Structures are given as structure tokens and as C-alpha cells.
Amino acid sequence: MKRSYIPTKLAGGYLVTRTGHGTLLDLMSFYYLIDRSRGSPTLQKFFTRALEGTLITDFWSAYDAVERVDQQKCWPHLLREISKIEEHLTAELVWNSFSRRLAGVHRDAKKLHGKKGKLDSNDYGMSAAGLDGRLLEISHSA
């Protein structure tokens, strides 16, 4: 089973959520580390070996110090960063196409997630695979 790890910076350290399939609905466990620092040395104390899953983070550079198999930016942070960039690149047609397509995938993924349990598992899986394909297409065109 593929695992995802979602670190959250807290005032006194970190809370890391481990999920089964990459969503909080598949929540498996929480891990805590209390430390005075929230920098990369603290993360290295926490993650003592390479992760065998996906590390889902915001854009804070300390996460780059964590050895991992795969990394993903969380959707809300990614969309927020895209909005900031759009403010400066309003005339860039390539960027506008990229950001619209990415926001469309996010919108459609949220709709599909709302249908989970209502759709036949094969239909759900095919729709999810279609979203993955759209993301790959977007990443290759960027």
C-alpha cells in the first residue's frame, strides 16, 4: 500500500500525518516531534531514514532536506502559489493555459472525490486514472 506523509509545522515542533492512499480520509496515524526549532535539522531528527512513500508539503525549503521516494506539493498551497504568479504574468498565454488546466484538474478531482462510494469502483478508478493522465500531460507540456 502506498503511503503519504503530511508534515504540519506547529508552534512547538511538527505533527506528521501518515495516510494509506494519500488522503486524510484514509488516515492511519499521527506522529509528533516537539522541538524548539522547526528547521531542517529538526526534520532530520524526525525522518531518520528515507521515506517509502510520498511526502506532501507546502513550499517551505526545509522539507527538501528529507530523504524521500516521492514528494508532492499540497493542492491548496500549490494553487495559492499559482495565483501569486498569475498576478505578475497576466499576459503570458502559456502560463495562463497551464494554470487553468491545473485548476481544472483540481476542481474535477474534488468532484470525483465527492462521488466516492456512489460510483462503481471501476468507474471511479477509470476517472481517477483520467485525472492522472491529465496531470501527466500538463507536466510534460510545461
N, C-alpha and C positions, 0 to 999 in steps of 0.2 A: 504494500500500500504506500503510495506517495505521501510524504509528509510535508507540511508547510510550517514555518516558524515565523511568528509575527512579533518582533520586539516593540515595546512601547516605553518611551522614556518617562520615568516617574521622577518626582522631586527627590526621592532618596535612592534611586537606582533604576532597575529595569523590571518589567513584567514581560515575560515571553509566553505567548500562547502557542501551543502545538496543536495542529488540526490534522484530521485524517485525509481529507481530499481538497484542502485549500480553501475551505470556507469556515466561517465561525459556526455554522450550523453543524459542522462535523467535529465540534470541539472535543479534544481528548484530554488535555491537561494544561495547567499553568505552571510556570517556573518563575521564581523570584530571585533577585540578587539585590541586596541593599549595599550601597557603596557611596562614598562622598563624591566620587567623580562619575560623570556619565560619558567619558571619552572612550576612545578605542582600547586603552589598557583594561578598562573595566569589562568591556565586551570580550576581550581575550581571556579574562578570568572566567567569564561565564561560558563561552564557547571554547572548551578545552580541546576539542577535536573538530575535524571538518564535518559540517552538517551533511546528512544524506537526505536532502530534500530541498525545498525552496525557501529561501529567506525573503520574506515580504516586508519591505521597508519604505520609509519616506526617503528623501534625498539627503539626509544627514550623512556627511562623509565618513563618520566613524564606522558605519556599517561596512565600508569597503575593506576593513581590516579582518572581517570574519571570513574564515575559510569555509567555502560552501560549494555545493554541487551546482546550484542554480540560484539566481536572485531575480526578484520581481518587485517593481515599484507598486505601492498600493494605489488603487484606482483614484480615490479622492485626491491624493497628493499629486498624482500624475496629471489629472485634469486641471487641478489648480495651477500647476506649473505651465501647462499648455496655455491657459488663459492669460497668465502673465506675459508669456512670449507673444501671444497674439496682439497684445496691446502695442507692441513695438514693430510687428511685422504685418500690419493690416494689408499692405499692398502685395505681399508675397503669395502668389497663386498656388505654388507648390505647397507651402506651409498651410494655407487655408484648406486645401484639399486633404492633406494629412490629418489635420486636427479635426475636421468634420467627420472624416471616415472613422477615426479613433473614437470620437464621442458617440458615433452611431453604433459601433460595436458594444460600447459600454451600455448604452441605452437598451439595445437588443438583448444583451446578457442579463440585465436586470429584469426585463420582461420574461425571458426564458426561466430565470430562477423563480419567478412568481408562479410559473406553471408546473414547477417540480412537484411530482406526486399526482398531478392531474393528467399529465401526458403519459402515454405508453413509454416505457423505459427505452425502447429502440428509437422512437421518435425524438425523445429528449436527447439521447446520445448523438443522433444524427444532427440535430440542431446545434448541440454543443460543438461537434466536430466542424460544422459550418462556420461557427464563430472563430474557432481556432484557425481555420483556413483563411478567413478574412484578416485576422491579426497577422498571420504569416505574410500574406500578400501586402499588407500595409508596411510591415517591417522591411520587406525586400524592395519596396518602391521608394523608401525614404533615403 
